[in-house]
Amino acid sequence: MKHILIKLMLVGLLFPYFSVGFAQSNLKVNGKIVDNEGNTLPGATIDLVHEKSSKKKHFVADNNGLFVLTPLVAGENYTIYAHHLGYDTDSVKHFVATATSKNTVLIRLKSHTGIIDEVVVVGYGVQKKVNLTGAVSAVSGEDLNNRPIGQTSSALQGMASGVTVTQRSGKPGADGADIRIRGIGTLGNAAPLVLIDGIEGSINNIDPNVIENISILKDAASASIYGSRAANGVILVTTKRGSSDKVAIAYNNYFGWQSATNMPKIVNALDHMLLTNEAYTNVGASPLYPEDIIAAYRNQGNDSSDEYPNTDWQKESLQGNGFQQSHFLTVNAGTNKVKMLTSVGYFDQKGLTLNSSFKRYTIRNNVDVKFSDQLAVKFDFQYVNPIVTSPAASIEELFQWMSSIPANQSFRNSNGTWGLGWNGNNPVSAAADGGVSTNKSPFGSINASLIYRPKEWLTAEVNYAPKYATQVNKNFRKAVQSYFPDGTPSFSVPVRTALTQYNSQELFNNMRATLTLNKDFGPHQLKALVGGSQEDYKVDYSQGFRDTYVLPDYEVLNAGSALNQSATGSASEWALQSLFSRINYIFKDRYLLELNARYDGSSRFAKGNRYGFFPSASAGWRFSEERFLTASKGWLTEGKIRASWGKLGNQNIGTYPAVASLNLGSYTLGNGIVNTAALNDMSNPDITWESTEEKNIGIDLTLFKRWIITADFYNRRTSDILLQLDIPLIIGLNKPYQNAGVVENKGWELSMGYRSDPAKDFKYNFTLNLSDVKNKVLDMRGINQTGLTVNREGYPINSIFGYVSDGYFQTVEEVKAHATQFGTLAPGDLKYRDQNDDGVINESDKVIIGSTIPRYTYSLNSNFSFKGFDLSFLLQGVGKADGYLYGAGIQPFTTTGAIGGTIREDNKDRWTPDNTTAKYPRLAFGQNNNQQSSQFWMKNAAYLRLKNLQLGYTFQAELLKSIGLNKLRVFVNGSNLFSVDKFWDGYDVEAPVGYGNFYPQVKVYSFGLDITL
């Protein structure tokens, strides 16, 4: 935008006076930064350049886009530059201030899409991106809102380098993702700290529509201001605020339909029986199914009948319509003194099964009140009510049954009664008539701040933010009667209708006070922050149970029998007190220094170990601002080198692990009930913080004004991790926790973006993210864990532990010559490597065979627009990871302690004397050799996925004026459209390690519109 609209503004505002300037003068300029539509641009940066001396001063617009430039010399010429990354820089040239005029300017910036704000949110404040010395990634709310998702954590997948986001499920209300920043640094809870407008909370409780931006603090230097809770990184969510001087109403919606991305293909009834007979005869047993039954099924074909069922359990169980919808209404209104943004949202997601859904009601109101130039108030209120509904039998059980009940079992008889399923276990009847589990967890929060600026360079803020949450979880499991085809009752599952109800109340208090100094002294810029906070949390909960409901329509505890009733309940609480500080120093706009320190005291530790000190230091050099590189400005727009060091803590170790606590209960003794108290766990009062030390070096480049490149290398070491080390059995108590473990993460990150010329009709931009992390457990004090996933010295956390498989036995002689394995072996069975050459395959031969921690995570986020049309897509993937599934649906005829036991279509490619290079071993019913944990059942979990694709059209403004609209955009969207991987057929590549009984990820096709009045 080459022509700036400059006009006088009679705003009637009195701005604070800043006494350090280019010369002794009291003149100042009042100004405002807006976009093309007149909306204010909070956080915009302004450079005031004296045209004669070339001296420059920096200013930042407030949340209302207002700024004050001071001091100016009367009659001198100045150039005023306005910057806001995401908008074209513009300027007011040859501005002359006079003592007789108001000296006001209004600057309109033209936006270009896809670039986040130049000002980045950091701990307890904001910083210009060019002045950052820590490793911080920023994500705009607009990018998140382009994806129709129910949980905001999933929307972060692929949006930032060094941030691994794994979505394990598509279950309504539970389709959130695990977020890991620079790997996993602890053996306990590795989730990052999430702060919403400075207050701790869940990122899934914030609708993407209300998010302005997200900052991800990745290194210790940027995160240490949060001390004891920052060891796993910090995510700062900033919500939208009122910014308009007029009433603006915006509404957006979308409607979509879900389907499973991948489901295993189970054999039909005839194939099940034939393959079962083969599995029996292979172990020397008689065939289970006689020839006349098999012949009858052949004659029946693909049909199903009462006598000869042929059930497609997946088709019959997945009867949910998968419909989802979102509606969001925002009212943005205000004056120069009061600004308000009110949002109301409704999200509804139906599941793939009957009686499964997720609903969320959102109300949020953000208010900014400016009493004077010195005094302002922020008052935010939020109410969110998420409601998750699912079958009482649990989604996991239903999907277990779908993949394990053979097709020759009946789900429904021809007379309409429920069929036998497997001994009465029937996923179709359980979903339709087996009762419902409902979880309601509404919460309300207030975030109130009083801001006082006695001087332009000094700001004091006091904040109080209470949050109250409740949870009511009711699982009403109805007994479902199954029948034989002749109408005779068979099994009732469960035997009795039962209700389990859980109620809890949580109160979280957060009080904070900060004092910020921001002042320039010639070429020196100084910003200092000091503050303190106190947080406390308390939860009370109770649970009741009753069964034998004569009137099952009354889903309350009193309607059940008191004979088997039970009641439990308890409470817990913790508190945290903190002091923190930060100093930012900039010299000549090119030499940068930042120091952070936090002192935390936590009630989770015993007296004497409650307090920890967490410092950090970082520095940067904007070498592009050096005079000897002036000739390079044509291609080197911006260049900066960063280096940092810091220490972080982790207090997420449980509530009372450091103190001896009694387990209270009650037991039946004789003919009465006796209250008991027992000391079961040994305590350790010397427990202290898990401590993380991290070093980081990075470089930021902007080349040819279009290419933005950021690269980081880091080394993170976490020590004093809690382990349960062995103690003498004679003590008679469970092992206490001790600070003993050490874990290391090394890695690198690269982000590279390009944006086209915003002045052209065809615009495009892309961002490529690529990162790697190497995780290693350095010290476990000699503990050698066993199981499928273990933590062992020299290997990554949660490594896969099992036998090395060396193919199949091909001959009887080969079986005899090999070490002793499991059960009765024969050609076609898996052969395991004898690691210690002792002639016996046992636990001693298991080794680390894979890693579940993803490496080489990458993404490509692109946007294109031409006139009114826009197209965006997100490709996301993992270059290296291992996954492991076992049990029903993977291993033929395996029940894994559940029910049924059948086989998949691709299991037909099994070893036989005529097929010795088969995909699967021979079928052997009742033998456990081939089901052992081994490399054979581990799969490559690397993948490339088209995570999102959206096409939209925005109608021209001239066409909308006649109907009173400012904006109208329509769009179609597809999510999880395809994946390229080598994982198990029928299962999603991001599946958790374990049984294949999880709710699959979903493919979503949707359409919607955005309207602004």
N, C-alpha and C positions, 0 to 999 in steps of 0.2 A: 504494500500500500504506500504509494509515493506521495500522496497528498494527505496531509493531516488536517483533521477538523480541529481548528483552534478557536475557541470562543470563550468569552468572559462568562464566569459562573458566579452568580450572586448567591453563594451557598450559606452565608451567615454563620460559618463555623470558625471557632478560634482554636488554632493549632499551637502546640507547645513550641517554645523558642529554643533553638539550639545555638549556643553561643560560640562554637568554634567554626570558622569559615575561612573564605579566601581573603577577606579583609574585614575591617571593623565596620559592620553595617547591620541594621536591623531589618532589612528588606527580606521578604520571603515569598515563595510561590505556593499557593494552594492548588492541588491538582487531583485529577481522578483518571483512572485507567478503566476503559470499558472495551467490550468486543463490538462487532458490527451490529449486534442486536440490542446494544445498550446495557448488557449485563456486566456487572462489575467483575474485575479480575483480581481477586485477593492474592497477595503475595507477589505481585509483579515487582520487578526491580527497576530502579530509575538511576541513571547516571547523569550528573550535572557537570558539564565540562565548560570551563572558562575558555572562550575561544582565543584569547590573546596569550594566556600563560599555559594553556593546555592542562591545567590542574583539574583533577577529577574527584568528585565525591559520590558515594553510593548511598542510596536510600531504598527502602522497601515499603510498598503499599500495604495498608492494613487489610483486615478481612472485608472491608467495604470498598476496596480499591482506591482509597484516599491516601494522599501523601502530602508532605510538606517539604519543600526545598529551601534551605536556609543555611547561611546568610548569603545574600546577593548584594552586589555593589550597584548603586543606581547608575544607569546609563551605560553599563558594560554589556557586552554581547555574550550570551550563553547558548549552548546546544543541550537540549534535554532529550536523552535517549530513553526509550521505554522498552523493556525486555520481558518476555514471558514465553518460555519454551513451550512450543505448541502454537505460537503466534509469531508472525513476522515482526521483527524489530522495526520500530519507527521512531522518528525524531521530530522535535520542534527546533528549528535552526534560527539563529540570530534573535533569540528572545532577549528583550530588554526590559528590566524591571524599573519601575518608577515609584516615587514616594506618593504619588497622587492617584494611582490606580489600584485595583484589587489584586492584580498580579495572579490571575487564575488561568489554568489550562485544562482542557479535556482532550485526552488522547485516545483514539480508537485504534485497536490492533486487529488486523485481519488474521484469522485462524488458519492453521493447516493441520490436518488430522494426523493422528497416530503418534504424537510426541507428547511425553509427559511434562509436567510443569518444571520449570527451571528451579524453583524453590522446592526442596525436598524436606519432608517431615522427618525429624530426628527426635531423640529422646528429649521431652520437655521443651520442644521448640522447633524451629525450621532453620535451614541453612541453604544458601545458594549452592546449586549443584557444583559449580566450578570451584567452590571453596571446601568441598568435602575431602576429608583425609582418611575416612574409614571406608569400608566396603559396604555400600548400601545400594540395593536395587529398589526401583520404584515401579509401581504398576498403577495405571489409571483406572478409575472406576468405569470409564467408558469401555475399555477392553474387557472387563469382567462382565459387564451387562450385555455384551454381545452373545453370551452363551446361555441358553435356557437350562439352568441347573437348579436343583433344590438346596444344595449345600454349597456355601461360598468357598469352602476349602477346595472343592473339586475344580473350581474355576481358576485356581492358581496354577494348575498343572500346565507346564510349558511356558509360563509367563516370566520366569527369572532364572538366570544362571545360578548354579550352586544350590538350588532349591529343588529337592526331589519330592514330588507329589505322587502318591500311589493310591489309586482308587480300587479297593478290593471288592466292592459290591455295588449293585444298583438297587438295593432294597429301599423302598420309600421310607424316608426319615433316617436311614442308616447308610446313605450313599455318599457320605462324606469321605474325605481322603486323609491319609496319613501324610503330614508335612514334616520333612526332615531337612534342616538347613546344614549344609556341609557335612552330611553323614550322620552317624549315630555315635555319640560321644559318651554314653553311659549305659550300664547294664539294666537300668531302671527305666523310668519315664523319659523318653527322648523328645517329647513334643515341645515346640517353641513356646515362648511366652507371647500371648496375644493381648494387645491393648487397644481398646476401642475408644477413641478420643481421650486417651490417657488412662482408661480404667480397664482392669483385667476382665476378660470375658472370652466367650467362645466365638470364633469367626463364623461358625455355622448359624449363630443366632442373629446375624446381620444380613438382611436382604441386599443383594448386589446393587439394587436400585438406589440405595441411600449412601453408597460409598463414593466419596470423592477421589480418594487415592489410597494406596497401600505402600508403605515403606517396609523393606525387609532388611533388618540390621544383621549382617552376616558375620562380621569379625568382632573380636573382643573390644577393639577400640570404640566402635560405634555402639556396642551393646552394653558396655560395662557400667553405664549410667544407671542400669537396672540391676546391677550387682548379683545378688544371690539367686535370681530367677532367670538369668540370661545365658546360662551355659549352653543351652540348645538353640540360641538365636532368639531374635525378637521380631514380631510382626506388629507394625503400627497401622491401625485402620483409622482413617480420618473420614468422618461423615460429611455430607453436603450441608451447607448452611445457606440461609437467606442472603440474596445478593441483589435483588431487584428493587428499583424505586417505584415499581408498579406491580399490580397483581398479575401473576403469570400462573397458569394452570397447565400441568402436563399430565398426560395419561398414556400408559403403555400396557400392552398385553401380549400374550401369545397363547396359542393352543397347539398341543402336540400329542403324538401317539408313540408309545414305547413298544419295543419288541426286544427279546433277548438277543444279544450279539452272537452268542454261541451256546449250543446245548448238545450234550452227547447223544449219539444215535444208538438206541437200544434195540436189540434184535426182537423180532416178533415171536409169537408163541411157538410156532413150529421149529424155528431155528434154535430157540432156547432149549427145547426138549432134545433135539438132535445133538446139540453141543454138550448138554448135560450128560447124555448117555455116553458120549465120547470121553468126557472127563471121568465118568465112573469106570468105564472099561479100561482106561489108561492106568488105573491104580488097582486093577484086578477085581473090581466089583461088578455085579450084574447091572445091566442098564436099569435106570430108574423108571423110564416110561416105556410101556409095552408097545408093540408094533401096531396093535389095533387102534390105540389112541392116536398114535402118529398118523396112521392112515386116515383116521377121521378128520384130523386137522388138515391133511392134504386135500381131502375131498371138499372141505368147507372153504378153502382158499383164504382170502384176506378178511373174511367176515368174522363176526364174533357172535357167540350165543351163550345161553346159560350153561349148557353142557360143555361147550368147548370155547371158553373165553379167549379172546385175543385183544388185550387191552393196550392201547397206546397211553401209558400212564402220564407222559408229559402233556399230550394233547388234552387229556381229560382234566388234568390238574391245573393247567395254566388257562383258566377261564376268565381271568381279569382282563378288562379292556385296555389297561395301560394308558388311559387318557390323562393328560396333565394340562393345567392351565395356570396362568399368572395374570394378575391385575394389579396395577400400581398407579395411585393417584398422588400427585404432588402439587401443593399450593405454595408458591413463592411470592411473598409480599413484604412490603416494608416502606419505611421513610428514611430520612437521614438519621433519625434517632433510634428507630426500632425496626429490626428485620426479623422475619420469621420464615421458616420452612417447615411445613407440615406434610407428613407422608402417611398414607394409609395403603397397606398392601394385603393381598390375599393370594396364597399359593395352594394349589390342590394337585396332588399326584396320586393317581390310582396305581395299584400294583398289577403284576402279572397273574396273581392268584386272587381268588375271591376273598373279600374281607381284609384286604391289605391296602393301606393308603397312608398318605402323609398330608396334613393340612397345617398351614401356618398363617396366623393373623398378626399383622404388624401395624403398630401405631407409633409414630415418632414425631416429636415436635422440637425443633431447635430454634431458640430465640436469642438474639443479640440486642442488647439495649445499651445505648450510649447516652449517659446522663450529661457528660461534658467531655472536653478534650482529655481530662484526667481520669475520669471514672466511667467504667463500663461493666456490664454484667452479661454473662452467658448462662442460660438456663435450658437444659435439655431434658426431655422426658421421653422414655421409651417403654412400650408394653409389647411383649411378644408372647404369643400363645401357640406353641407347636403341639400338634396332636398326632401321635403315631398309632395306627391300628394294624393289627396283624392277626392271623389265626392263632388261637390259644395253644395249638400244638407246636408252634414255632415254625418259622420259615425254614430253618435248617433241617428239621425233621421232615418236612414236606419234600424238600429237594433230595434228601437222603432216600426217601421212599420211592420217588420218581425214577431214580437210577438203579434201584436194587430189587424192587418187586418184579418178578417175572411177568411177562405178558400173558401167560396162561392162568392168571388169577383175575377174578372178576371184581370190577369196581361198583357195578350196579346191576341188579337183576332186571329181567324184562318186566316184572310187575312193579318196578319203581323203587323197591327196597334196596338198601345198600348191600353190596356184595361183600365177600369175605376179605378181599384184599389179601393181606398176609397175616393170618390169625387175628383179623379184625383191624389191623393197621391199614388205613386207607387214606391216602393224601387227598383224594377228591372229597370224601365225606368229612374229613377233618377240617378242610378249608370251608366247606359249605355249611355244615351243621355242628361242627365241633367246638363252637364257642369262639370268643374274641378276646384278644389281649389289647388293652388300651392304655397308652401312656400319655398323660397330659402333664406338661411341665411349663406352665406360664410363669413369667417373671416380669417385674417392673423395675426400672432403674431411673435415678435422677442424677444428673451431672451438672452441678451448679458452681460457677466461678465468679469471683469478684476481682476485677482488674483495676489497678490504680497506677497511674503514670504521673508522678509528681513532676518529672522532667521528661523531655522527649527521649532521653537516653536511659531512663530508669523505669522499670516496670515491676510491680509487685502483684502477685496473684495468689489468691486463696481459693482452694477447691474442696468441695465436699460431694461425695458420690456414693450414696447407699444403693444397694440392690437387694431386692427381696424376691426369692424364688420358692415355688412350691412344686411338688411332684406327686401325682396320684397315678399309680400303676395297678391296674386291675386285670388279672388273668382269670377269666371264667371259662374253665375247661369243661365242656359238656360231654357226658357219656353218649357215645354213638353206638347204636345197636346194629350189628350186621346180621345178615340172614342167608340161609341156604336158598337155592333157587325155588324149593318147594314151599318156602315161607316159614320154615323152622328157624327160630332164633339161634344164633351161634355165639359170637364174641361180642362183648361190650367193651369198648376202649374209649376212655379209661373205664374202670369198673364203676366208679362213682363220680358224679359231677362235683367239681370242687372250685372254690374261689380263693385265690391268694391276692391280697391287697396290700400295697405298700404306700405309705404316706410320709412325706418329708417336708421340712421347712428350713430354708437357708437364709441367713442374713449376712451380707458382706458390706463392710464399712470401709471407706477409703477417704482419708483426709490428707491434704497436701498443701504446702505453701512454698512458693518460689520467689526469688528476687533476681531480676535479670538486668545487667548493665550492658549497654551497647553504644559505644562511643568511638569516634575517630579523633586521632591526634595527628594531623598532617598525614604523612604516609603510613601511620600506624592505625590499625583497626583492632579494637579490643572488645570482646564480648565475654561476659562472665555470668555464670549462673550458680546460685546456691539454693538449696531447698531441703525440705524434710517431709517425710510422709509417715503415716501410721495406718496400718490395715489390720482388720480383724475379721474372722469368719467363724460362724457357728452353724451347725446343722443338728436338727433333732429329727429322728425318724422312728417309725413303728411299722410292724407288719403283722397281719392277722391271716389266719387260715381256717376254713371250714369246708366240709364236704357233705355228701348225702343230701342233695337238694331235691326235696319232693316236688317243689314248684320251681322249676328251673327258669321261669320267666322273671323271677325276682332275684336280681344279681346283687344282693347285699349280704353281708356277713350273718346278720341275724336270721336270714331265711335258711341257713344251713344247720346241720346237726351240731350240737355242742359236744358230742362224744369224742370226736377227734380234733377238736379245735386247738389252736396254738396261737400264742401272741409273743412277739419279741419287739425290742426297741432299744435304742441307745442314743447317744449324742457325742459330738466331738467339736473341738474348736482349736484355732491357732491364731497367732498374731505375729505381725512383722513391723518393726520400727526401723526407719532408715534416715540417713543424712547423705546428701549427694551434692556434687559440684562439678562444674565444667568451666574451662577457660579456653577461648578461641583467640588466637592472635594472628593477624595478617600484616605483613610488611610489604608495601609497594605492590599490592595485588598479586604477588607471586610467591611469597614465602609464607607457608601456612603451618600453624602449630595448634594442636588441640590436646588438652589434658583433662582426664576424667577421674573421678574418685567417688566411691560409694562405701558407706559403712552401714552394714545391715545387722540387725539383731532379730533372731527368730526363736519363737517359743518351742519349735520342734526339737531343739537341742537342750541338753542339761545345762545348768548354771555353770559358768566357766568356759563354755564352748559356744555360747549363743551368738557371739559377734564375729563378723568377718569383714575384712577390708579388701576392696576390689578396685585397683587402679588401672589406668591405661594411658598410653601416650601415642600420638600419631602426628605425622608431619607430611607436608606436601610441597612440591615445587612446580609452579606453573611456568615451565620453561618457555612456553610459547610467548610469554609476556616480556621475555628478555630482549633488550635492544639489539643484540647481535643476531636475533632471529626475525627482525622486522621484515627483512626481504622475503621471508618464508610465509608471510601472512596469506599469500595467494593460495597456498595449499594447506598450510598448518593453521587451521582456524583456532584450535585449542589443544594444548598438550600439558599433561600433568603427571608427575610421578608421586606415588603415595607409599608410605611405610607405616606400620603400626605394630604395637605390642600391647597386650592386656591380659588381665586375670578376671575370671568369672567364677560364679559359684552356682551350686545346685542344692536347693533345700527340699526338693521333692523326694523325700525319703520315707514318707508316711507321717502320721501325726505324732505318735508317741514311741518311736523306736528306742529312745535313749533312757526311758524310765521303766521300772518294773510295774507291770499292770496285772491286775487280777481278772481272770475270765469268770464272769458271773453267769450262773445258770440254775437250772433246777432239774432234779432227777426223781424218778419213782423209787422209793425205798419202802419195802413192806407194803402196807396199804395206804401210804400217804406220799405226798410230794414234798421233797426236802430242798431248800435253797442251798446252793453250793457256791464256793469261791475257790478258784484254783490258780496257782502260779505255774503256767506252762512254758513261758518263754523267758530265757535268760536275757537280761537287759545289759546295755553297755553305755554308761553315762559319758564315755569319752568320745562318742560319735561326734563328728564335726562335718563341715561342708565338704561336698565333692568339689574339687577345685579344677578349673580349666585355664590353661595358659595357651595363648594363641599369638602367632606372628603372621603378618600379612604384608605383602608388597604388591602394588598394583600400578597400572598406567591407564590414563584416560586420554583418548585422542578424538578430535574432531577434524576431519580432513576434507578439504574442498567444500566446506560448509554443508556437506551432505552426509558424509560417512561418520558415524559415531561408534567408536571402538573402546571397549573396556576389558582389561585382562587382569586377573589376580592369581597369585600363588600364596598358599597358606600352609601352616603347620599348626595343628591343634592337638594338645596333649591334656587329657583328663586324668587326674590322680585322686587318690583317696576315695575310690568308688566302693560302695558298700558291698561286702561279701559275707556270706555265712561260712566262716571257717570252722573246721572240726574242733570239738571240745571233748574231754573225757566223758564216756557214757555214764560213768558213776555219778555225775552231777545230776542227772535225771531231768534236765530241762532241754528245750529246743535250743539250737545254736543261736547265739546273738549275732547281730550285724557288727562288722568291723570295717574301718576305712583301710582298704587294702589294694583294690584293683587299679590298673592303669590301662588306658586305651588311647590310641593315637589315630588321628585322621590327617592325611596329607592329600592335597589336591590342587587343582587349578580350575579357573573359570574364564570363559571368553564370551563376550556379548558384542555382536557387530550389527549395526543398523544402518539403513540408508533411507533417506527421504527425498522425493523428487522435488522439482521446482513447483512451489505452491501457486505460482502465477499462471500455470498452464492448466488447460481443461482436463487433461489426463494426468491424474496424480496417483502416485503409488509409493508405498514404503514397506519395508520388511525389517524384521529383527531376527537374527539367528543367535540362539543360545547354545552353548556347548560347555560341559563341565565334567570333571572326573574327581572321584574321591577314593582313596585307598584307606581302608579301615583295618586296624590291627589291634588285637588284645595283647598288650605287652606283659602284663603281670596278673596272674590269678592265684598267686601264692600256692601254686602246685595243684590247685583243684582241677580235676579232669571230669567234666560233666559228661553224662551219657544221655541218650535220647536221640530224637531225630534232628533237632536243632540244638547246638551247643555253643558255649563260649570257651575257647581254648587258646592258650598262649601261642602267639605267632600267627593267628588266623583271625578273620573278621568276626564281629559279633554275629550271633545266630547263624553260624556256619552249618551246612548240612553234613551229618555224620552217618556213615554207613559203610557197606562193603563195596570194594571195587569188583565189578562184574567183568568176567573174561569170556563173554559169549555163552554158548550152549554146550552142554555135553553132547557129543555126536555119536558115541558108541558106549557099549557097556564096559568095555575095557578102559575107556577114558574115565568113567565113573569110579571104577575100582582103583585106578592108579592115583586118583586125586584125594586130597584131604577129606576127612569126614565132614559132611554138611548136615542138612536138616531133613528129617523124615526119610522116606524111601525114594531114592533117586533113580532116575532113568534118563536115557537120551532125550534131549529136548528141554531138560531142566537148566536153570541158570547155574553157572559155575562162578564161584567167588575166589578171590585171590587169598592165599594163605600168607599173610603179611609177615608172620614170625616163624614160618616153616616148622610148626609143631605138629602138623598133620591133622589138626582139628580147626574147623571154622567156628569161631565164637566171638564174643565181644572184643577180645584182644586184637582181632583182625580188622575191626572197624577203624576208619580213618576219615579225615575231613575230605569230602568229595565235591563240595560246592559252596557257593556264597549266595545268600539271599539279598545282600545289599547291592542295589543297582549301581553300575558304573557307566560312565560315558552317557549321561543323560543329555538329550538335545531336543531342540524345537525350532520351528520356523513359523513365525507369525507374520502374515502378509495382508495388506489392504490395498485395494485398487478402487479408483473412482473416476467416472467420466460424466460430467454434467450431473444429472440427477441419479445416475446408477452407481452402486457401490458393491464390491465383492471382497470378502475376507475369508481367509482360511487359516487353520492352525494344524500343523503337523507336529507330532510329539512322539518321542520314543526313548528307548534305553538300548545302549550298545552292548552291554554285558551284564548278565544276571542269571541265576539259576532258580528254578522252581521245582517243587516236589508235590505230587498228589499220590494218594494211595487209597485203598479201600474200594467200596462198591462204586461201580461206574468206571473204574480204571482197571482194577485187577479182576480178572474173570472169576465169577461165582464167589466173590469175597463179600462177607457181610460186615466185617470189622465191628462186631459186637452189636450190630443193628438188626436188620431183618432182611429176608429175601435172599438175594444173591443171584445175579444174572450176568449178562455179558453184552458188550458193545459190538456194533457192526464191524469196527476195524479190528476187534480181537479175533475175527475169523482167520486173519492172516497169522495162524499159529504154527508152531513147529510140528511137523509130521515127517515120517521117513521120506516123503516125496517133496517136502518143503523145508529143507534144513537151514535156509537163510531167512526164515520168517521174521516178521516184526515182533512177535510175541512168543514166549515159551509154550511148551505143550500144555494142554488142559489136564489138570490133575486135581480132582475133587478131594478135599479134605487134607491135602498136603500143604505145608507152609513154607517149603523151601523157596519158591518163587516170589513169595510175598515179603521177604526180608527187605529191610531198608538197604538199598543199594543204588549204584549209579544207573542201573537199568530204568528205575522209575523216576529218575531226575531228568528234567528237560531244560533246554535252553530257553530262558525267559526274556531274551532280547526281542524288541519289537519296534515297528514303526506304525503309527496310528494316525489316521485323519480324524483328529479330535473334534474339529468343528468346521463347518462350511456355511457361509451365509451370503445371500444375495438380496439386496434391497434397492428401493427406489424412493427418492425424496422429491415430492412435487414442487414445482417452481412456486416461489413466494407470490408472484403476480397472480397465479391462478387461485391461490388460497384466500386472498384478501376478500374476495366477494362473499365467502362463506365464514369469514371471521376467524380464520386459522392463521397462525404464524408458521406452523410446521406440520407436515404430514408425511410420514415415512412408512412404507409397508415392506415386509421382508419375509423370506422363507429361510429356514435353517435346518441343517442336519448335523447331528452329533454322533460320534463313534461310528462313522459310516463304514470304515473297514480297518483291518489290521493286517500287517505282514509279520508273521512270526513262525516259529517252529515248535510251538508248545503243543500240549495234548489237544487232539481234535475234540471239539465240543466244549472246551473250557477256556475261559478268558485268561490271557497271558498274565494279567496282574493278580490272578487268584492267590489267596493266601496258601501257605504251606499247610497241608493236612488233607482231610477228606474233601471230596468234591461236592460237599453238601451245602454250598453257599449260593446265595442269590446272585445270578449273573449280572454283569454290566448290561446296560440297555442301549439300544440304538433309538434315537429320537428324531422324528420328523415333525417340524413345527412351523407355524406361520403366525404373524402378528403385526402390530402397528404401533407407531409412536405419534402422539398428537400433542401439540402445544398451542394453547389459546392465547 
